[in-house]
């Protein structure tokens, strides 16, 4: 191996480790050992579409898209602003979310069910009123349905646009059906089980959606003032651009984001570049894990 190749591998591993630490926490290796190493029955396997989607680097721009889309429901946004600590502890919130997603996708059925039970318990305590005085509770089946629809639509859209090999139409339907399992366990009702149903569900929510000041403030925080050092912001900007490019035009207009023209058109290209960089870094972490396992 040449010196240049070795330098490249070191950079790849370091970038991958930094990403993993941000997204999964400093104890990411220990958590991963539990999720991947625990013996027991698993609900999904490596060949399942939900496994393929949730393991891919496209989840990074997909996650940005999901957060922006979810913010357009006033009650959902009020719950996030009032209870999630997304400003005071944004990385902690991301790490808790990523751990839940990894456990319920890749972990054992026992660990997945336990994670769902913990989140349901938390949801029972999250309630309040939105900016219009409308009461909300995180355990509301309709609100849970919205959060799931926004996530499934965003994650699938990101994979189909940025993954090396998109899902076939039949696989995409299977992804929607498989991703509905945890949503139903959390208490969501009338969860879509195919791509057509997912698109219809998103459209059905539109009358309830609008950009509150909290939603636009969250968008500014995510896109313009992320809690990152300046050296990391260009890379994050590529990922965030990819997330914005995935949003429907009506959502971008509501959040006062670029809808058309060169800026909007370039966002998808930037998102693809960012996703490929993340995938390269994640491959370095996977290679390091394989090497460690053989020692």
Order of alpha helices (4+ residues) and beta strands (2+ residues): alpha-alpha-alpha-alpha-alpha-alpha-alpha-beta-beta-alpha-alpha-alpha-alpha-alpha-alpha-alpha
